[in-house]
Amino acid sequence: MIDKKDIAEKRSEEWREILRKTIKAKDRASVDRVHMNELDADYRSSNIEEVNMGLTAEQAQSEASRCLDCIDPTCMTGCPVENNIPSFVKHIEAGNFLLAAKVLKESNSLPAVCGRVCPQERQCEAKCIYTQKMGKDAVAIGYLERFAADYEQLHGASDESVEIQKNGSKIAVVGSGPAGLSFANDMAKLGYELTIFEALHEIGGVLKYGIPEFRLPNNIVDIEINNLRKMGVEFVTDCIIGRTLSYDDLHEMGFKAIFVASGAGLPRFMNIPGENLNGVMSSNEYLTRVNLMHAASADSDTPVYFGKNVAIIGAGNTAMDAVRTARRLGAEKAMIVYRRSEEEMPARLEEVKHAEEEGVEFLTLHNPIRYEGDEKGRVKSMILQQMQLGEPDESGRRSPIEISGATIEIPVDLVIVSVGVSPNPLIPSSIDGLKVSKWGTIIVNQANMQTDVQDIFAGGDIVRGGATVILAMGDGRKAAANMHQYLTEKSDT
């Protein structure tokens, strides 16, 4: 016989629990989002110290407590590497910082990197219930990821090698950027013997040559790379696949499959008059020479001209890195020239904010149409076309339209062009049967990242063109899972 009194008591308890959670959620919603501690703008604009200083344990736990314990954690749908966000955030709230880092490491080989450079505001945080439903600031997932990873590096890292049962299969990885490192991490855990071939003399790809230390310190990248070494991953530098070693060479060396993650290091220019003048260069060259080749040093073999009046053409994250680097190298006037308005800038809001604080000028709704040179062939000024915004283009941003007859001339002695990059054609052109798009990117099956050459998988910027670190890492994880399946099925036949 059904006890109506018992049912009523159970329902009453259920409603009390719902009420407790509702009150708890309201309390959490009233807590303001944490602010990242930063170096003073005047101080930091003359050195390469990291601008963001991280959270204290108290700040991290307070911010983690804002998480509403959603039944359907939509934040995870915005993460390309599928971090278990609710789990690591709850561990931080409870003070289990090393456990939080462990959860992150299950899906992310570079959490200290991602916590610094990923556009969380457009990914996981954009899916946070605070933003989606309540119109409030999202939980600072990126800050918390950085906190947990940094805490582990300071308090939990071990010098011991990681014991993994090897399966005897050798895999080659072309490129040591985020896609290659993420792929290698997952494949190493599965027992494969990984060798990463890097064309440059430093490991890390764009993490080293493309992102300045004031945003991503090299020692942070090195620690993450060393974790892969502990897993048995080997690195070979100064080796250009397609020239130093061929596709056939790799097979003769015993590699069963290849993951191409060579990035997109070929700079684009605007093809306007004066681009061949001395003092006009790509952001790729500028940042590589400063970050990787120590061009700012007085005794550098490849010095770079510092410039007093410096213009950066473009408004993405790379453009912000370049203009903030120019300020640190002594530019009295460092300018961002962008053909749309500030609202359309693709750079992270944080990067724009930091640039503004450091004295960068923004010439929005302007577009260069030519550069003028002096008698020695060095750039001395830029002619800018004034623009206005029309209807949205295919990307959803409003198209820039020239204002007829409206131009201005501004003195410059260094111009850095940051309008995009293309993949280097060396690898695609050196392997028969490897199909490429009209943009030079390697064509893959998007479901598994496999190319038409069955034992070659690819991911990151060589497939996407210029993209973000976290999207490249997501490609690496997807390629690892599918290459493992491919090799397993192949060995069973």
ZAGUVEX-54478 format. One record per residue (C-alpha): x, y, z; residue in three letters; residue number from 0. Coordinates in pm, whole numbers, always signed. Example, Ala and Ser with C-alpha at 12.3 -4.5 7.8 and 13.67 -1.06 7.14 Angstrom:
BEGIN
(node (+1230 -450 +780) 'ALA' 0)
(node (+1367 -106 +714) 'SER' 1)
# end
This chain:
BEGIN
(node (+0 +0 +0) 'MET' 0)
(node (+130 +347 -95) 'ILE' 1)
(node (+211 +569 +201) 'ASP' 2)
(node (+83 +915 +97) 'LYS' 3)
(node (+247 +1072 +401) 'LYS' 4)
(node (+586 +928 +301) 'ASP' 5)
(node (+546 +1056 -56) 'ILE' 6)
(node (+454 +1401 +73) 'ALA' 7)
(node (+762 +1410 +297) 'GLU' 8)
(node (+987 +1304 +6) 'LYS' 9)
(node (+840 +1572 -219) 'ARG' 10)
(node (+882 +1828 +55) 'SER' 11)
(node (+1250 +1733 +91) 'GLU' 12)
(node (+1298 +1756 -287) 'GLU' 13)
(node (+1153 +2104 -289) 'TRP' 14)
(node (+1371 +2206 +4) 'ARG' 15)
(node (+1678 +2085 -189) 'GLU' 16)
(node (+1568 +2279 -497) 'ILE' 17)
(node (+1519 +2586 -280) 'LEU' 18)
(node (+1866 +2546 -124) 'ARG' 19)
(node (+2024 +2523 -470) 'LYS' 20)
(node (+1826 +2824 -590) 'THR' 21)
(node (+1944 +3031 -293) 'ILE' 22)
(node (+2299 +2907 -346) 'LYS' 23)
(node (+2284 +3004 -715) 'ALA' 24)
(node (+2157 +3350 -628) 'LYS' 25)
(node (+2441 +3396 -381) 'ASP' 26)
(node (+2694 +3289 -643) 'ARG' 27)
(node (+2542 +3513 -907) 'ALA' 28)
(node (+2591 +3813 -678) 'SER' 29)
(node (+2970 +3762 -667) 'VAL' 30)
(node (+3154 +3981 -918) 'ASP' 31)
(node (+3392 +3822 -1166) 'ARG' 32)
(node (+3753 +3834 -1052) 'VAL' 33)
(node (+3993 +4084 -1210) 'HIS' 34)
(node (+4332 +3956 -1321) 'MET' 35)
(node (+4628 +4115 -1144) 'ASN' 36)
(node (+4840 +4308 -1396) 'GLU' 37)
(node (+5169 +4494 -1411) 'LEU' 38)
(node (+5144 +4873 -1426) 'ASP' 39)
(node (+5114 +4988 -1788) 'ALA' 40)
(node (+5393 +5249 -1771) 'ASP' 41)
(node (+5630 +4998 -1615) 'TYR' 42)
(node (+5554 +4700 -1840) 'ARG' 43)
(node (+5567 +4890 -2171) 'SER' 44)
(node (+5946 +4911 -2142) 'SER' 45)
(node (+6021 +4544 -2066) 'ASN' 46)
(node (+5914 +4190 -2160) 'ILE' 47)
(node (+5783 +4082 -1819) 'GLU' 48)
(node (+5452 +3899 -1834) 'GLU' 49)
(node (+5167 +4150 -1809) 'VAL' 50)
(node (+4908 +3925 -1644) 'ASN' 51)
(node (+5026 +3818 -1300) 'MET' 52)
(node (+4778 +3538 -1230) 'GLY' 53)
(node (+4532 +3484 -946) 'LEU' 54)
(node (+4598 +3422 -579) 'THR' 55)
(node (+4458 +3104 -427) 'ALA' 56)
(node (+4189 +3310 -255) 'GLU' 57)
(node (+4090 +3481 -580) 'GLN' 58)
(node (+4080 +3148 -764) 'ALA' 59)
(node (+3860 +2981 -504) 'GLN' 60)
(node (+3626 +3278 -491) 'SER' 61)
(node (+3593 +3282 -870) 'GLU' 62)
(node (+3544 +2904 -884) 'ALA' 63)
(node (+3263 +2938 -630) 'SER' 64)
(node (+3066 +3138 -889) 'ARG' 65)
(node (+3015 +2821 -1095) 'CYS' 66)
(node (+2647 +2727 -1074) 'LEU' 67)
(node (+2691 +2348 -1102) 'ASP' 68)
(node (+2481 +2343 -1418) 'CYS' 69)
(node (+2301 +2017 -1493) 'ILE' 70)
(node (+2395 +2071 -1860) 'ASP' 71)
(node (+2741 +2237 -1856) 'PRO' 72)
(node (+2724 +2423 -2186) 'THR' 73)
(node (+3072 +2566 -2127) 'CYS' 74)
(node (+3219 +2230 -2234) 'MET' 75)
(node (+3059 +2255 -2577) 'THR' 76)
(node (+3270 +2562 -2644) 'GLY' 77)
(node (+3603 +2392 -2568) 'CYS' 78)
(node (+3781 +2249 -2877) 'PRO' 79)
(node (+3986 +2005 -2664) 'VAL' 80)
(node (+3686 +1904 -2449) 'GLU' 81)
(node (+3822 +2004 -2108) 'ASN' 82)
(node (+3610 +1879 -1818) 'ASN' 83)
(node (+3550 +2235 -1705) 'ILE' 84)
(node (+3299 +2178 -1420) 'PRO' 85)
(node (+3526 +1915 -1265) 'SER' 86)
(node (+3845 +2120 -1258) 'PHE' 87)
(node (+3661 +2433 -1146) 'VAL' 88)
(node (+3495 +2246 -856) 'LYS' 89)
(node (+3834 +2108 -748) 'HIS' 90)
(node (+3968 +2464 -733) 'ILE' 91)
(node (+3671 +2575 -526) 'GLU' 92)
(node (+3744 +2292 -280) 'ALA' 93)
(node (+4114 +2381 -265) 'GLY' 94)
(node (+4222 +2065 -451) 'ASN' 95)
(node (+4448 +2254 -690) 'PHE' 96)
(node (+4664 +1962 -800) 'LEU' 97)
(node (+4355 +1754 -871) 'LEU' 98)
(node (+4223 +2040 -1083) 'ALA' 99)
(node (+4546 +2036 -1285) 'ALA' 100)
(node (+4524 +1658 -1321) 'LYS' 101)
(node (+4174 +1685 -1466) 'VAL' 102)
(node (+4297 +1942 -1717) 'LEU' 103)
(node (+4593 +1726 -1820) 'LYS' 104)
(node (+4356 +1444 -1916) 'GLU' 105)
(node (+4244 +1642 -2221) 'SER' 106)
(node (+4491 +1930 -2256) 'ASN' 107)
(node (+4866 +1892 -2292) 'SER' 108)
(node (+4925 +2269 -2263) 'LEU' 109)
(node (+4692 +2411 -1996) 'PRO' 110)
(node (+4938 +2679 -1880) 'ALA' 111)
(node (+4958 +2798 -2241) 'VAL' 112)
(node (+4585 +2782 -2310) 'CYS' 113)
(node (+4507 +2963 -1986) 'GLY' 114)
(node (+4708 +3255 -2121) 'ARG' 115)
(node (+4641 +3281 -2494) 'VAL' 116)
(node (+4309 +3108 -2574) 'CYS' 117)
(node (+4014 +3332 -2663) 'PRO' 118)
(node (+3796 +3187 -2387) 'GLN' 119)
(node (+3556 +3479 -2418) 'GLU' 120)
(node (+3457 +3344 -2761) 'ARG' 121)
(node (+3461 +2977 -2666) 'GLN' 122)
(node (+3395 +2817 -2326) 'CYS' 123)
(node (+3310 +3141 -2147) 'GLU' 124)
(node (+3074 +3243 -2427) 'ALA' 125)
(node (+2874 +2928 -2347) 'LYS' 126)
(node (+2866 +2992 -1971) 'CYS' 127)
(node (+2513 +3012 -1829) 'ILE' 128)
(node (+2590 +3357 -1686) 'TYR' 129)
(node (+2643 +3489 -2039) 'THR' 130)
(node (+2383 +3274 -2215) 'GLN' 131)
(node (+2090 +3324 -1979) 'LYS' 132)
(node (+2167 +3589 -1721) 'MET' 133)
(node (+2354 +3861 -1910) 'GLY' 134)
(node (+2635 +3860 -1653) 'LYS' 135)
(node (+3009 +3813 -1674) 'ASP' 136)
(node (+3100 +3449 -1733) 'ALA' 137)
(node (+3301 +3244 -1487) 'VAL' 138)
(node (+3667 +3324 -1561) 'ALA' 139)
(node (+3745 +2976 -1691) 'ILE' 140)
(node (+4066 +3083 -1862) 'GLY' 141)
(node (+4204 +3248 -1549) 'TYR' 142)
(node (+4121 +2937 -1348) 'LEU' 143)
(node (+4287 +2709 -1605) 'GLU' 144)
(node (+4603 +2917 -1583) 'ARG' 145)
(node (+4591 +2913 -1204) 'PHE' 146)
(node (+4565 +2535 -1181) 'ALA' 147)
(node (+4840 +2477 -1439) 'ALA' 148)
(node (+5075 +2729 -1278) 'ASP' 149)
(node (+5009 +2582 -934) 'TYR' 150)
(node (+5105 +2236 -1058) 'GLU' 151)
(node (+5423 +2369 -1218) 'GLN' 152)
(node (+5524 +2528 -888) 'LEU' 153)
(node (+5407 +2257 -646) 'HIS' 154)
(node (+5339 +1932 -825) 'GLY' 155)
(node (+5577 +1879 -1115) 'ALA' 156)
(node (+5800 +1572 -1101) 'SER' 157)
(node (+6140 +1517 -1264) 'ASP' 158)
(node (+6067 +1149 -1311) 'GLU' 159)
(node (+5986 +1002 -1651) 'SER' 160)
(node (+5631 +886 -1710) 'VAL' 161)
(node (+5604 +508 -1746) 'GLU' 162)
(node (+5400 +421 -2058) 'ILE' 163)
(node (+5376 +80 -2219) 'GLN' 164)
(node (+5508 +120 -2574) 'LYS' 165)
(node (+5332 -55 -2861) 'ASN' 166)
(node (+5629 -54 -3098) 'GLY' 167)
(node (+5482 +177 -3364) 'SER' 168)
(node (+5673 +490 -3464) 'LYS' 169)
(node (+5489 +808 -3563) 'ILE' 170)
(node (+5641 +1121 -3720) 'ALA' 171)
(node (+5508 +1467 -3642) 'VAL' 172)
(node (+5594 +1761 -3868) 'VAL' 173)
(node (+5598 +2081 -3666) 'GLY' 174)
(node (+5623 +2147 -3292) 'SER' 175)
(node (+5347 +2402 -3259) 'GLY' 176)
(node (+5022 +2353 -3065) 'PRO' 177)
(node (+4868 +2102 -3308) 'ALA' 178)
(node (+5179 +1886 -3315) 'GLY' 179)
(node (+5230 +1897 -2939) 'LEU' 180)
(node (+4867 +1814 -2865) 'SER' 181)
(node (+4873 +1524 -3112) 'PHE' 182)
(node (+5198 +1390 -2967) 'ALA' 183)
(node (+5062 +1402 -2613) 'ASN' 184)
(node (+4759 +1187 -2694) 'ASP' 185)
(node (+4953 +942 -2912) 'MET' 186)
(node (+5228 +901 -2652) 'ALA' 187)
(node (+4967 +809 -2392) 'LYS' 188)
(node (+4850 +535 -2630) 'LEU' 189)
(node (+5199 +387 -2642) 'GLY' 190)
(node (+5329 +518 -2974) 'TYR' 191)
(node (+5689 +629 -3018) 'GLU' 192)
(node (+5673 +991 -3129) 'LEU' 193)
(node (+5938 +1199 -3302) 'THR' 194)
(node (+5861 +1565 -3368) 'ILE' 195)
(node (+6055 +1730 -3652) 'PHE' 196)
(node (+6091 +2109 -3624) 'GLU' 197)
(node (+6230 +2328 -3903) 'ALA' 198)
(node (+6357 +2597 -3665) 'LEU' 199)
(node (+6618 +2571 -3390) 'HIS' 200)
(node (+6365 +2604 -3106) 'GLU' 201)
(node (+6075 +2377 -3011) 'ILE' 202)
(node (+5729 +2532 -2979) 'GLY' 203)
(node (+5641 +2670 -3320) 'GLY' 204)
(node (+5418 +2976 -3304) 'VAL' 205)
(node (+5416 +2954 -2924) 'LEU' 206)
(node (+5783 +3058 -2932) 'LYS' 207)
(node (+5832 +3265 -3248) 'TYR' 208)
(node (+5487 +3425 -3275) 'GLY' 209)
(node (+5379 +3515 -2921) 'ILE' 210)
(node (+5593 +3760 -2718) 'PRO' 211)
(node (+5710 +3673 -2369) 'GLU' 212)
(node (+5505 +3952 -2213) 'PHE' 213)
(node (+5202 +3744 -2311) 'ARG' 214)
(node (+5342 +3390 -2298) 'LEU' 215)
(node (+5681 +3343 -2126) 'PRO' 216)
(node (+5914 +3092 -2293) 'ASN' 217)
(node (+5977 +2909 -1967) 'ASN' 218)
(node (+5605 +2824 -1947) 'ILE' 219)
(node (+5620 +2668 -2293) 'VAL' 220)
(node (+5944 +2485 -2207) 'ASP' 221)
(node (+5791 +2326 -1898) 'ILE' 222)
(node (+5496 +2197 -2100) 'GLU' 223)
(node (+5733 +2062 -2368) 'ILE' 224)
(node (+5947 +1894 -2102) 'ASN' 225)
(node (+5637 +1706 -1985) 'ASN' 226)
(node (+5622 +1548 -2331) 'LEU' 227)
(node (+5989 +1455 -2309) 'ARG' 228)
(node (+5913 +1272 -1984) 'LYS' 229)
(node (+5657 +1072 -2180) 'MET' 230)
(node (+5927 +966 -2425) 'GLY' 231)
(node (+5855 +1210 -2708) 'VAL' 232)
(node (+6171 +1293 -2906) 'GLU' 233)
(node (+6241 +1624 -3078) 'PHE' 234)
(node (+6458 +1691 -3382) 'VAL' 235)
(node (+6529 +2057 -3464) 'THR' 236)
(node (+6666 +2224 -3779) 'ASP' 237)
(node (+6499 +1957 -3991) 'CYS' 238)
(node (+6278 +2057 -4284) 'ILE' 239)
(node (+6046 +1779 -4395) 'ILE' 240)
(node (+6027 +1797 -4772) 'GLY' 241)
(node (+6388 +1906 -4797) 'ARG' 242)
(node (+6609 +1764 -4519) 'THR' 243)
(node (+6399 +1448 -4510) 'LEU' 244)
(node (+6143 +1329 -4763) 'SER' 245)
(node (+5821 +1135 -4720) 'TYR' 246)
(node (+6003 +823 -4840) 'ASP' 247)
(node (+6289 +886 -4596) 'ASP' 248)
(node (+6046 +884 -4305) 'LEU' 249)
(node (+5907 +548 -4411) 'HIS' 250)
(node (+6256 +406 -4452) 'GLU' 251)
(node (+6323 +521 -4094) 'MET' 252)
(node (+6033 +301 -3979) 'GLY' 253)
(node (+5756 +557 -3925) 'PHE' 254)
(node (+5411 +402 -3972) 'LYS' 255)
(node (+5222 +729 -4019) 'ALA' 256)
(node (+5276 +1104 -4029) 'ILE' 257)
(node (+5091 +1396 -3875) 'PHE' 258)
(node (+5152 +1724 -4058) 'VAL' 259)
(node (+5122 +2027 -3832) 'ALA' 260)
(node (+5359 +2265 -4008) 'SER' 261)
(node (+5145 +2572 -3952) 'GLY' 262)
(node (+5102 +2875 -4174) 'ALA' 263)
(node (+5419 +3080 -4176) 'GLY' 264)
(node (+5399 +3237 -4521) 'LEU' 265)
(node (+5306 +3605 -4476) 'PRO' 266)
(node (+5053 +3786 -4690) 'ARG' 267)
(node (+5098 +4138 -4819) 'PHE' 268)
(node (+4855 +4387 -4969) 'MET' 269)
(node (+5037 +4431 -5303) 'ASN' 270)
(node (+5031 +4809 -5288) 'ILE' 271)
(node (+5303 +5051 -5407) 'PRO' 272)
(node (+5599 +5084 -5172) 'GLY' 273)
(node (+5574 +4746 -4999) 'GLU' 274)
(node (+5925 +4665 -5123) 'ASN' 275)
(node (+6079 +4962 -4942) 'LEU' 276)
(node (+6324 +4904 -4658) 'ASN' 277)
(node (+6135 +4925 -4331) 'GLY' 278)
(node (+5824 +4742 -4456) 'VAL' 279)
(node (+5806 +4383 -4328) 'MET' 280)
(node (+5559 +4118 -4222) 'SER' 281)
(node (+5455 +4066 -3861) 'SER' 282)
(node (+5574 +3707 -3899) 'ASN' 283)
(node (+5930 +3818 -3979) 'GLU' 284)
(node (+5927 +4094 -3718) 'TYR' 285)
(node (+5808 +3876 -3430) 'LEU' 286)
(node (+6024 +3579 -3529) 'THR' 287)
(node (+6337 +3794 -3536) 'ARG' 288)
(node (+6257 +3958 -3203) 'VAL' 289)
(node (+6117 +3655 -3016) 'ASN' 290)
(node (+6332 +3373 -3152) 'LEU' 291)
(node (+6645 +3536 -3295) 'MET' 292)
(node (+6692 +3799 -3021) 'HIS' 293)
(node (+6697 +4081 -3275) 'ALA' 294)
(node (+6648 +4342 -3002) 'ALA' 295)
(node (+6986 +4254 -2851) 'SER' 296)
(node (+7278 +4481 -2937) 'ALA' 297)
(node (+7496 +4186 -3037) 'ASP' 298)
(node (+7232 +4007 -3247) 'SER' 299)
(node (+7340 +3858 -3579) 'ASP' 300)
(node (+7001 +3955 -3723) 'THR' 301)
(node (+6917 +4295 -3572) 'PRO' 302)
(node (+6585 +4458 -3646) 'VAL' 303)
(node (+6525 +4829 -3700) 'TYR' 304)
(node (+6338 +4956 -3393) 'PHE' 305)
(node (+6158 +5255 -3542) 'GLY' 306)
(node (+6027 +5568 -3375) 'LYS' 307)
(node (+5705 +5602 -3575) 'ASN' 308)
(node (+5577 +5249 -3624) 'VAL' 309)
(node (+5257 +5143 -3800) 'ALA' 310)
(node (+5106 +4796 -3780) 'ILE' 311)
(node (+4857 +4715 -4054) 'ILE' 312)
(node (+4582 +4488 -3919) 'GLY' 313)
(node (+4403 +4435 -3589) 'ALA' 314)
(node (+4426 +4067 -3497) 'GLY' 315)
(node (+4612 +3922 -3200) 'ASN' 316)
(node (+4935 +3908 -3402) 'THR' 317)
(node (+4900 +4276 -3486) 'ALA' 318)
(node (+4855 +4354 -3116) 'MET' 319)
(node (+5163 +4147 -3033) 'ASP' 320)
(node (+5363 +4337 -3294) 'ALA' 321)
(node (+5253 +4687 -3191) 'VAL' 322)
(node (+5310 +4616 -2821) 'ARG' 323)
(node (+5653 +4478 -2906) 'THR' 324)
(node (+5731 +4798 -3098) 'ALA' 325)
(node (+5640 +5003 -2790) 'ARG' 326)
(node (+5879 +4794 -2582) 'ARG' 327)
(node (+6154 +4852 -2838) 'LEU' 328)
(node (+6123 +5226 -2794) 'GLY' 329)
(node (+5866 +5340 -3049) 'ALA' 330)
(node (+5751 +5691 -2958) 'GLU' 331)
(node (+5443 +5647 -3172) 'LYS' 332)
(node (+5304 +5298 -3227) 'ALA' 333)
(node (+4988 +5279 -3437) 'MET' 334)
(node (+4733 +5018 -3533) 'ILE' 335)
(node (+4592 +5091 -3880) 'VAL' 336)
(node (+4265 +4908 -3943) 'TYR' 337)
(node (+4011 +4948 -4220) 'ARG' 338)
(node (+3710 +4874 -4000) 'ARG' 339)
(node (+3603 +5013 -3662) 'SER' 340)
(node (+3729 +4899 -3323) 'GLU' 341)
(node (+3412 +4692 -3274) 'GLU' 342)
(node (+3509 +4471 -3570) 'GLU' 343)
(node (+3865 +4406 -3453) 'MET' 344)
(node (+3935 +4031 -3443) 'PRO' 345)
(node (+4188 +4063 -3159) 'ALA' 346)
(node (+4093 +3960 -2807) 'ARG' 347)
(node (+3940 +4241 -2604) 'LEU' 348)
(node (+4209 +4194 -2341) 'GLU' 349)
(node (+4484 +4246 -2598) 'GLU' 350)
(node (+4320 +4563 -2727) 'VAL' 351)
(node (+4279 +4690 -2370) 'LYS' 352)
(node (+4644 +4623 -2288) 'HIS' 353)
(node (+4759 +4795 -2606) 'ALA' 354)
(node (+4551 +5104 -2530) 'GLU' 355)
(node (+4687 +5116 -2175) 'GLU' 356)
(node (+5042 +5099 -2311) 'GLU' 357)
(node (+4995 +5405 -2531) 'GLY' 358)
(node (+4916 +5247 -2867) 'VAL' 359)
(node (+4720 +5469 -3105) 'GLU' 360)
(node (+4434 +5328 -3312) 'PHE' 361)
(node (+4371 +5460 -3662) 'LEU' 362)
(node (+4049 +5280 -3737) 'THR' 363)
(node (+3854 +5324 -4061) 'LEU' 364)
(node (+4183 +5381 -4243) 'HIS' 365)
(node (+4355 +5162 -4501) 'ASN' 366)
(node (+4702 +5205 -4654) 'PRO' 367)
(node (+4707 +5253 -5031) 'ILE' 368)
(node (+5081 +5320 -5076) 'ARG' 369)
(node (+5407 +5389 -4894) 'TYR' 370)
(node (+5650 +5668 -4980) 'GLU' 371)
(node (+6027 +5626 -4951) 'GLY' 372)
(node (+6325 +5857 -4903) 'ASP' 373)
(node (+6628 +5889 -5129) 'GLU' 374)
(node (+6788 +5584 -4964) 'LYS' 375)
(node (+6490 +5360 -5036) 'GLY' 376)
(node (+6357 +5357 -4680) 'ARG' 377)
(node (+5991 +5408 -4597) 'VAL' 378)
(node (+5919 +5759 -4473) 'LYS' 379)
(node (+5540 +5788 -4483) 'SER' 380)
(node (+5216 +5606 -4555) 'MET' 381)
(node (+4917 +5727 -4752) 'ILE' 382)
(node (+4593 +5616 -4586) 'LEU' 383)
(node (+4252 +5597 -4744) 'GLN' 384)
(node (+3971 +5694 -4508) 'GLN' 385)
(node (+3691 +5440 -4491) 'MET' 386)
(node (+3333 +5403 -4380) 'GLN' 387)
(node (+3132 +5091 -4296) 'LEU' 388)
(node (+2873 +4952 -4532) 'GLY' 389)
(node (+2667 +4634 -4522) 'GLU' 390)
(node (+2795 +4316 -4348) 'PRO' 391)
(node (+3015 +4085 -4555) 'ASP' 392)
(node (+3016 +3703 -4556) 'GLU' 393)
(node (+3184 +3695 -4212) 'SER' 394)
(node (+2909 +3909 -4062) 'GLY' 395)
(node (+3130 +4213 -4020) 'ARG' 396)
(node (+3035 +4536 -4193) 'ARG' 397)
(node (+3231 +4586 -4514) 'SER' 398)
(node (+3468 +4884 -4533) 'PRO' 399)
(node (+3399 +5128 -4817) 'ILE' 400)
(node (+3635 +5400 -4941) 'GLU' 401)
(node (+3540 +5764 -4889) 'ILE' 402)
(node (+3618 +5911 -5228) 'SER' 403)
(node (+3904 +6161 -5223) 'GLY' 404)
(node (+3965 +6131 -4848) 'ALA' 405)
(node (+4330 +6043 -4786) 'THR' 406)
(node (+4590 +6144 -4532) 'ILE' 407)
(node (+4971 +6110 -4516) 'GLU' 408)
(node (+5141 +6008 -4191) 'ILE' 409)
(node (+5518 +5987 -4127) 'PRO' 410)
(node (+5647 +5636 -4048) 'VAL' 411)
(node (+5990 +5476 -4040) 'ASP' 412)
(node (+5874 +5116 -3984) 'LEU' 413)
(node (+5564 +4940 -4120) 'VAL' 414)
(node (+5466 +4592 -4006) 'ILE' 415)
(node (+5204 +4419 -4221) 'VAL' 416)
(node (+4977 +4183 -4027) 'SER' 417)
(node (+4695 +4095 -4266) 'VAL' 418)
(node (+4714 +3717 -4250) 'GLY' 419)
(node (+4932 +3419 -4333) 'VAL' 420)
(node (+4926 +3124 -4572) 'SER' 421)
(node (+5065 +2772 -4539) 'PRO' 422)
(node (+5418 +2709 -4661) 'ASN' 423)
(node (+5382 +2511 -4986) 'PRO' 424)
(node (+5694 +2298 -4928) 'LEU' 425)
(node (+5531 +1991 -4772) 'ILE' 426)
(node (+5221 +1978 -4997) 'PRO' 427)
(node (+5438 +2013 -5308) 'SER' 428)
(node (+5685 +1745 -5196) 'SER' 429)
(node (+5434 +1459 -5146) 'ILE' 430)
(node (+5256 +1309 -5444) 'ASP' 431)
(node (+4881 +1273 -5401) 'GLY' 432)
(node (+4849 +1522 -5119) 'LEU' 433)
(node (+4563 +1750 -5223) 'LYS' 434)
(node (+4555 +2120 -5138) 'VAL' 435)
(node (+4290 +2389 -5158) 'SER' 436)
(node (+4314 +2706 -5366) 'LYS' 437)
(node (+4446 +2877 -5052) 'TRP' 438)
(node (+4730 +2626 -5020) 'GLY' 439)
(node (+4588 +2445 -4718) 'THR' 440)
(node (+4603 +2066 -4701) 'ILE' 441)
(node (+4262 +1910 -4767) 'ILE' 442)
(node (+4153 +1658 -4503) 'VAL' 443)
(node (+3840 +1465 -4418) 'ASN' 444)
(node (+3707 +1693 -4144) 'GLN' 445)
(node (+3559 +1396 -3961) 'ALA' 446)
(node (+3896 +1232 -3899) 'ASN' 447)
(node (+4169 +1475 -4020) 'MET' 448)
(node (+4296 +1216 -4271) 'GLN' 449)
(node (+4433 +1323 -4610) 'THR' 450)
(node (+4399 +1143 -4941) 'ASP' 451)
(node (+4739 +987 -4866) 'VAL' 452)
(node (+4607 +733 -4617) 'GLN' 453)
(node (+4899 +735 -4371) 'ASP' 454)
(node (+4914 +1114 -4353) 'ILE' 455)
(node (+4689 +1312 -4119) 'PHE' 456)
(node (+4704 +1690 -4081) 'ALA' 457)
(node (+4573 +1964 -3856) 'GLY' 458)
(node (+4616 +2318 -3730) 'GLY' 459)
(node (+4698 +2614 -3953) 'ASP' 460)
(node (+4823 +2397 -4240) 'ILE' 461)
(node (+4459 +2286 -4270) 'VAL' 462)
(node (+4273 +2591 -4138) 'ARG' 463)
(node (+4493 +2878 -4252) 'GLY' 464)
(node (+4557 +3120 -3965) 'GLY' 465)
(node (+4359 +3012 -3657) 'ALA' 466)
(node (+4390 +2997 -3278) 'THR' 467)
(node (+4613 +2784 -3057) 'VAL' 468)
(node (+4320 +2596 -2907) 'ILE' 469)
(node (+4162 +2513 -3242) 'LEU' 470)
(node (+4495 +2372 -3357) 'ALA' 471)
(node (+4514 +2164 -3041) 'MET' 472)
(node (+4163 +2037 -3100) 'GLY' 473)
(node (+4271 +1923 -3447) 'ASP' 474)
(node (+4568 +1745 -3291) 'GLY' 475)
(node (+4347 +1553 -3050) 'ARG' 476)
(node (+4099 +1456 -3321) 'LYS' 477)
(node (+4380 +1342 -3552) 'ALA' 478)
(node (+4538 +1133 -3274) 'ALA' 479)
(node (+4217 +948 -3198) 'ALA' 480)
(node (+4150 +875 -3563) 'ASN' 481)
(node (+4506 +782 -3655) 'MET' 482)
(node (+4505 +534 -3366) 'HIS' 483)
(node (+4183 +385 -3502) 'GLN' 484)
(node (+4327 +371 -3854) 'TYR' 485)
(node (+4648 +197 -3743) 'LEU' 486)
(node (+4460 -44 -3517) 'THR' 487)
(node (+4224 -148 -3797) 'GLU' 488)
(node (+4516 -174 -4040) 'LYS' 489)
(node (+4710 -406 -3806) 'SER' 490)
(node (+4401 -627 -3762) 'ASP' 491)
(node (+4365 -691 -4136) 'THR' 492)
# end
